[in-house]
């Protein structure tokens, strides 16, 4: 299988905003390991061009999403500096192909972690603080017709991240019992608990640290980890605004420029 060729096809799709057919249809026999290697080829190319890794994202942490793709494990992707946004600035929705937003708890690290054998205690010790966050997901695969290998190869369908400003120490909260309400254009549209993320977001971070260790990747000091969506992904269009209230963790907001507005 020509992994480099597939990696380039995904990069071309991202750059031209012209999605491609599912890899699980066009690259018969693609395996999860193939998919992660395709993902890494793209990331390594971007790093060679000057990009920097700011964090990692975990996907497919809910049973509903795992059942939808007929898998029983999460997946992960990289968040580069070009993918990080600020709350104060409206984002150009035209940058994406078929985007959605997800709301998550982000862990920010003061110590490094590298698998195998990372435990919950290790994650707690290494975490500096947690913040509410937004992940923008997008698919370079036509019409979101993805299976597990498709989303993995496509960097976990990741396209952006935005971190809230309130920093909370893990010792000050029960991270498995955070209640969240999401508002779209000032209307409540969803609610969920952090227990939806593998029972406890800490479990997701433990999984990630051990999984990326298989590819000699570590969570480095200063990096953040998006630990997985508490609720379903929501599509958006130009002009939309979202706010997620995470209770004791605070709020995070994201907005998209109205159509025809450029900055």
C-alpha positions as a Markdown table, in Angstrom:
| # | Residue | x | y | z |
|---|---|---|---|---|
| 1 | Unk | 0.0 | 0.0 | 0.0 |
| 2 | Unk | 1.4 | 3.4 | -1.0 |
| 3 | Unk | 1.0 | 5.2 | 2.3 |
| 4 | Unk | 2.9 | 8.3 | 1.2 |
| 5 | Unk | 0.6 | 8.7 | -1.8 |
| 6 | Unk | -2.5 | 8.4 | 0.4 |
| 7 | Unk | -1.1 | 10.9 | 2.8 |
| 8 | Unk | -0.6 | 13.4 | -0.1 |
| 9 | Unk | -4.1 | 12.8 | -1.3 |
| 10 | Unk | -5.4 | 13.8 | 2.2 |
| 11 | Unk | -3.2 | 16.9 | 2.2 |
| 12 | Unk | -4.4 | 17.9 | -1.2 |
| 13 | Unk | -8.0 | 17.5 | -0.1 |
| 14 | Unk | -7.3 | 19.8 | 2.9 |
| 15 | Unk | -5.6 | 22.4 | 0.8 |
| 16 | Unk | -8.1 | 22.5 | -2.1 |
| 17 | Unk | -11.2 | 21.8 | 0.1 |
| 18 | Unk | -12.1 | 19.0 | -2.3 |
| 19 | Unk | -12.8 | 15.9 | -0.2 |
| 20 | Unk | -11.9 | 12.5 | -1.5 |
| 21 | Unk | -13.6 | 9.1 | -1.5 |
| 22 | Unk | -13.3 | 7.0 | 1.7 |
| 23 | Unk | -9.9 | 5.3 | 1.9 |
| 24 | Unk | -11.7 | 2.2 | 3.1 |
| 25 | Unk | -13.2 | 2.0 | -0.4 |
| 26 | Unk | -10.2 | 3.1 | -2.5 |
| 27 | Unk | -7.3 | 1.5 | -0.5 |
| 28 | Unk | -8.6 | -2.1 | 0.0 |
| 29 | Unk | -7.1 | -3.8 | 3.1 |
| 30 | Unk | -6.1 | -0.6 | 4.9 |
| 31 | Unk | -5.4 | -1.4 | 8.6 |
| 32 | Unk | -5.5 | 0.8 | 11.7 |
| 33 | Unk | -1.7 | 0.7 | 11.7 |
| 34 | Unk | -1.6 | 1.8 | 8.1 |
| 35 | Unk | -4.0 | 4.6 | 9.0 |
| 36 | Unk | -1.8 | 5.9 | 11.9 |
| 37 | Unk | 1.3 | 5.8 | 9.7 |
| 38 | Unk | -0.6 | 7.8 | 7.0 |
| 39 | Unk | -1.5 | 10.3 | 9.7 |
| 40 | Unk | 2.1 | 10.6 | 10.9 |
| 41 | Unk | 3.4 | 11.1 | 7.4 |
| 42 | Unk | 1.2 | 14.2 | 7.1 |
| 43 | Unk | 2.2 | 15.5 | 10.5 |
| 44 | Unk | 5.9 | 14.9 | 9.8 |
| 45 | Unk | 5.6 | 16.8 | 6.5 |
| 46 | Unk | 3.9 | 19.7 | 8.2 |
| 47 | Unk | 6.5 | 19.8 | 11.0 |
| 48 | Unk | 9.3 | 19.9 | 8.3 |
| 49 | Unk | 7.5 | 23.0 | 6.9 |
| 50 | Unk | 7.7 | 24.8 | 10.2 |
| 51 | Unk | 4.5 | 23.7 | 12.1 |
| 52 | Unk | 4.7 | 22.9 | 15.8 |
| 53 | Unk | 2.7 | 20.4 | 17.8 |
| 54 | Unk | 0.6 | 22.1 | 20.5 |
| 55 | Unk | -1.5 | 19.2 | 21.6 |
| 56 | Unk | -3.3 | 16.0 | 20.9 |
| 57 | Unk | -6.9 | 15.1 | 20.5 |
| 58 | Unk | -8.8 | 12.0 | 21.5 |
| 59 | Unk | -11.9 | 10.9 | 19.5 |
| 60 | Unk | -14.4 | 8.2 | 19.6 |
| 61 | Unk | -14.6 | 8.1 | 23.4 |
| 62 | Unk | -18.4 | 7.6 | 23.6 |
| 63 | Unk | -20.2 | 4.3 | 23.1 |
| 64 | Unk | -22.5 | 5.9 | 20.6 |
| 65 | Unk | -19.7 | 7.0 | 18.3 |
| 66 | Unk | -17.8 | 3.7 | 18.7 |
| 67 | Unk | -21.0 | 1.8 | 17.8 |
| 68 | Unk | -21.6 | 4.0 | 14.8 |
| 69 | Unk | -18.1 | 3.1 | 13.4 |
| 70 | Unk | -18.2 | -0.4 | 14.7 |
| 71 | Unk | -15.1 | 0.0 | 16.8 |
| 72 | Unk | -14.3 | -0.5 | 20.5 |
| 73 | Unk | -11.4 | 1.9 | 20.9 |
| 74 | Unk | -10.9 | 5.6 | 20.8 |
| 75 | Unk | -8.6 | 7.2 | 18.2 |
| 76 | Unk | -6.3 | 10.2 | 18.3 |
| 77 | Unk | -4.8 | 13.0 | 16.2 |
| 78 | Unk | -2.5 | 16.0 | 16.5 |
| 79 | Unk | -3.3 | 19.7 | 17.0 |
| 80 | Unk | -0.7 | 22.0 | 15.4 |
| 81 | Unk | -0.1 | 25.7 | 16.1 |
| 82 | Unk | -1.9 | 26.6 | 12.9 |
| 83 | Unk | -5.1 | 24.9 | 14.3 |
| 84 | Unk | -5.3 | 26.8 | 17.6 |
| 85 | Unk | -7.8 | 29.7 | 17.8 |
| 86 | Unk | -8.7 | 32.4 | 20.4 |
| 87 | Unk | -12.0 | 33.1 | 22.0 |
| 88 | Unk | -11.9 | 36.8 | 21.2 |
| 89 | Unk | -11.6 | 36.4 | 17.4 |
| 90 | Unk | -14.4 | 35.2 | 15.1 |
| 91 | Unk | -13.2 | 32.3 | 12.9 |
| 92 | Unk | -13.7 | 32.2 | 9.1 |
| 93 | Unk | -16.0 | 29.2 | 8.5 |
| 94 | Unk | -14.8 | 29.2 | 4.9 |
| 95 | Unk | -11.5 | 27.7 | 6.0 |
| 96 | Unk | -13.2 | 24.3 | 6.4 |
| 97 | Unk | -15.0 | 21.7 | 4.2 |
| 98 | Unk | -17.8 | 20.2 | 6.3 |
| 99 | Unk | -17.1 | 21.3 | 9.8 |
| 100 | Unk | -18.7 | 20.7 | 13.2 |
| 101 | Unk | -17.9 | 21.6 | 16.8 |
| 102 | Unk | -17.4 | 19.4 | 19.9 |
| 103 | Unk | -17.1 | 20.5 | 23.5 |
| 104 | Unk | -14.5 | 18.9 | 25.7 |
| 105 | Unk | -12.3 | 19.1 | 28.8 |
| 106 | Unk | -8.7 | 19.9 | 27.9 |
| 107 | Unk | -5.8 | 18.8 | 30.1 |
| 108 | Unk | -2.7 | 21.0 | 30.1 |
| 109 | Unk | 0.5 | 19.4 | 31.2 |
| 110 | Unk | 3.4 | 20.5 | 33.4 |
| 111 | Unk | 5.3 | 17.2 | 33.1 |
| 112 | Unk | 5.8 | 14.8 | 30.2 |
| 113 | Unk | 4.1 | 11.4 | 29.9 |
| 114 | Unk | 5.1 | 8.5 | 27.7 |
| 115 | Unk | 3.7 | 5.0 | 27.5 |
| 116 | Unk | 3.6 | 2.1 | 28.1 |
| 117 | Unk | 2.3 | 1.7 | 31.6 |
| 118 | Unk | 1.0 | 5.2 | 32.2 |
| 119 | Unk | -1.6 | 5.2 | 35.0 |
| 120 | Unk | -4.3 | 7.6 | 36.2 |
| 121 | Unk | -1.9 | 8.6 | 39.1 |
| 122 | Unk | 0.7 | 9.5 | 36.5 |
| 123 | Unk | -1.8 | 11.7 | 34.6 |
| 124 | Unk | -3.0 | 13.5 | 37.7 |
| 125 | Unk | 0.6 | 14.2 | 38.8 |
| 126 | Unk | 1.6 | 15.5 | 35.3 |
| 127 | Unk | -1.5 | 17.7 | 34.8 |
| 128 | Unk | -1.0 | 21.4 | 35.5 |
| 129 | Unk | -4.7 | 22.3 | 35.1 |
| 130 | Unk | -7.8 | 21.7 | 33.1 |
| 131 | Unk | -9.9 | 24.1 | 31.0 |
| 132 | Unk | -13.1 | 23.9 | 29.0 |
| 133 | Unk | -12.4 | 23.6 | 25.3 |
| 134 | Unk | -13.8 | 23.4 | 21.8 |
| 135 | Unk | -12.6 | 21.2 | 19.0 |
| 136 | Unk | -13.5 | 22.0 | 15.4 |
| 137 | Unk | -13.7 | 18.7 | 13.5 |
| 138 | Unk | -13.8 | 18.4 | 9.7 |
| 139 | Unk | -13.5 | 15.6 | 7.3 |
| 140 | Unk | -11.4 | 15.4 | 4.2 |
| 141 | Unk | -13.5 | 12.4 | 3.3 |
| 142 | Unk | -16.6 | 12.9 | 1.2 |
| 143 | Unk | -19.9 | 13.5 | 3.2 |
| 144 | Unk | -18.4 | 12.2 | 6.4 |
| 145 | Unk | -18.6 | 8.6 | 5.0 |
| 146 | Unk | -15.9 | 7.5 | 7.4 |
| 147 | Unk | -14.9 | 4.2 | 9.0 |
| 148 | Unk | -12.3 | 4.0 | 11.7 |
| 149 | Unk | -9.4 | 3.8 | 9.3 |
| 150 | Unk | -10.6 | 6.8 | 7.4 |
| 151 | Unk | -10.8 | 9.2 | 10.4 |
| 152 | Unk | -7.5 | 7.9 | 11.8 |
| 153 | Unk | -5.6 | 8.6 | 8.6 |
| 154 | Unk | -7.3 | 12.0 | 8.4 |
| 155 | Unk | -5.7 | 13.1 | 11.7 |
| 156 | Unk | -8.8 | 12.0 | 13.7 |
| 157 | Unk | -10.9 | 14.4 | 11.6 |
| 158 | Unk | -9.4 | 17.3 | 13.5 |
| 159 | Unk | -9.3 | 20.8 | 12.2 |
| 160 | Unk | -9.0 | 23.2 | 15.2 |
| 161 | Unk | -9.0 | 23.8 | 18.9 |
| 162 | Unk | -9.9 | 26.6 | 21.2 |
| 163 | Unk | -9.2 | 26.6 | 25.0 |
| 164 | Unk | -11.2 | 28.5 | 27.6 |
| 165 | Unk | -9.5 | 30.9 | 30.0 |
| 166 | Unk | -10.5 | 29.5 | 33.4 |
| 167 | Unk | -7.8 | 27.2 | 34.8 |
| 168 | Unk | -8.8 | 24.6 | 37.3 |
| 169 | Unk | -6.6 | 22.2 | 39.3 |
| 170 | Unk | -7.7 | 18.6 | 39.2 |
| 171 | Unk | -7.6 | 18.5 | 43.0 |
| 172 | Unk | -10.4 | 21.1 | 43.2 |
| 173 | Unk | -13.0 | 19.2 | 41.1 |
| 174 | Unk | -14.5 | 15.7 | 40.5 |
| 175 | Unk | -13.5 | 15.6 | 36.9 |
| 176 | Unk | -15.8 | 12.6 | 36.2 |
| 177 | Unk | -18.9 | 14.6 | 37.4 |
| 178 | Unk | -18.8 | 17.8 | 35.3 |
| 179 | Unk | -22.1 | 18.8 | 33.9 |
| 180 | Unk | -22.1 | 20.8 | 30.6 |
| 181 | Unk | -24.8 | 22.7 | 28.7 |
| 182 | Unk | -24.2 | 23.9 | 25.1 |
| 183 | Unk | -25.9 | 27.0 | 23.6 |
| 184 | Unk | -26.0 | 27.7 | 19.9 |
| 185 | Unk | -27.0 | 31.3 | 19.1 |
| 186 | Unk | -28.2 | 31.7 | 22.7 |
| 187 | Unk | -30.5 | 28.7 | 22.6 |
| 188 | Unk | -29.7 | 25.6 | 24.7 |
| 189 | Unk | -29.2 | 22.7 | 22.3 |
| 190 | Unk | -27.5 | 20.0 | 24.3 |
| 191 | Unk | -26.3 | 18.9 | 27.7 |
| 192 | Unk | -24.0 | 16.1 | 28.9 |
| 193 | Unk | -21.8 | 14.9 | 31.7 |
| 194 | Unk | -18.0 | 14.3 | 31.6 |
| 195 | Unk | -18.7 | 10.7 | 32.6 |
| 196 | Unk | -19.7 | 10.2 | 28.9 |
| 197 | Unk | -15.9 | 10.2 | 28.1 |
| 198 | Unk | -14.9 | 6.6 | 28.9 |
| 199 | Unk | -16.5 | 7.0 | 32.3 |
| 200 | Unk | -13.9 | 9.6 | 33.3 |
| 201 | Unk | -11.8 | 11.9 | 31.1 |
| 202 | Unk | -8.8 | 10.7 | 33.0 |
| 203 | Unk | -9.3 | 7.2 | 31.5 |
| 204 | Unk | -9.1 | 8.8 | 28.0 |
| 205 | Unk | -5.8 | 10.5 | 28.7 |
| 206 | Unk | -4.3 | 7.3 | 30.2 |
| 207 | Unk | -5.4 | 5.5 | 27.0 |
| 208 | Unk | -3.8 | 8.2 | 24.8 |
| 209 | Unk | -0.5 | 8.3 | 26.6 |
| 210 | Unk | -0.1 | 4.6 | 26.3 |
| 211 | Unk | -1.3 | 4.4 | 22.7 |
| 212 | Unk | 0.9 | 7.1 | 21.3 |
| 213 | Unk | 3.9 | 5.5 | 23.1 |
| 214 | Unk | 3.6 | 2.7 | 20.6 |
| 215 | Unk | 4.8 | 5.2 | 17.9 |
| 216 | Unk | 7.5 | 6.7 | 20.2 |
| 217 | Unk | 5.4 | 9.8 | 20.8 |
| 218 | Unk | 5.1 | 11.5 | 24.2 |
| 219 | Unk | 2.9 | 14.1 | 25.8 |
| 220 | Unk | 5.4 | 16.8 | 26.4 |
| 221 | Unk | 5.3 | 19.5 | 29.1 |
| 222 | Unk | 3.3 | 22.5 | 27.9 |
| 223 | Unk | 1.1 | 20.4 | 25.6 |
| 224 | Unk | -2.6 | 20.1 | 25.9 |
| 225 | Unk | -4.9 | 17.1 | 25.3 |
| 226 | Unk | -8.5 | 17.4 | 24.2 |
| 227 | Unk | -9.9 | 14.5 | 26.2 |
| 228 | Unk | -13.0 | 13.7 | 24.1 |
| 229 | Unk | -16.4 | 15.2 | 23.3 |
| 230 | Unk | -19.0 | 15.1 | 26.1 |
| 231 | Unk | -21.9 | 15.2 | 23.6 |
| 232 | Unk | -22.6 | 15.0 | 19.9 |
| 233 | Unk | -20.8 | 17.1 | 17.3 |
| 234 | Unk | -22.8 | 20.1 | 16.0 |
| 235 | Unk | -22.6 | 21.5 | 12.5 |
| 236 | Unk | -22.2 | 25.2 | 12.1 |
| 237 | Unk | -22.3 | 27.9 | 9.4 |
| 238 | Unk | -21.0 | 31.4 | 9.0 |
| 239 | Unk | -22.4 | 33.7 | 11.7 |
| 240 | Unk | -23.1 | 31.0 | 14.3 |
| 241 | Unk | -22.1 | 31.4 | 17.9 |
| 242 | Unk | -21.7 | 28.7 | 20.6 |
| 243 | Unk | -21.1 | 28.7 | 24.3 |
| 244 | Unk | -20.5 | 25.7 | 26.5 |
| 245 | Unk | -21.1 | 26.1 | 30.3 |
| 246 | Unk | -19.0 | 23.5 | 32.2 |
| 247 | Unk | -20.3 | 24.6 | 35.6 |
| 248 | Unk | -17.3 | 24.8 | 38.1 |
| 249 | Unk | -14.9 | 24.6 | 35.2 |
| 250 | Unk | -16.3 | 27.8 | 33.6 |
| 251 | Unk | -17.4 | 28.6 | 30.1 |
| 252 | Unk | -15.9 | 28.5 | 26.6 |
| 253 | Unk | -17.2 | 30.4 | 23.6 |
| 254 | Unk | -16.6 | 30.2 | 19.8 |
| 255 | Unk | -18.0 | 32.3 | 17.0 |
| 256 | Unk | -17.7 | 32.3 | 13.2 |
| 257 | Unk | -17.6 | 35.3 | 11.0 |
| 258 | Unk | -20.8 | 36.2 | 9.2 |
| 259 | Unk | -20.8 | 35.4 | 5.5 |
| 260 | Unk | -18.9 | 37.9 | 3.4 |
| 261 | Unk | -16.9 | 39.2 | 6.4 |
| 262 | Unk | -13.1 | 39.0 | 6.2 |
| 263 | Unk | -10.5 | 40.0 | 8.7 |
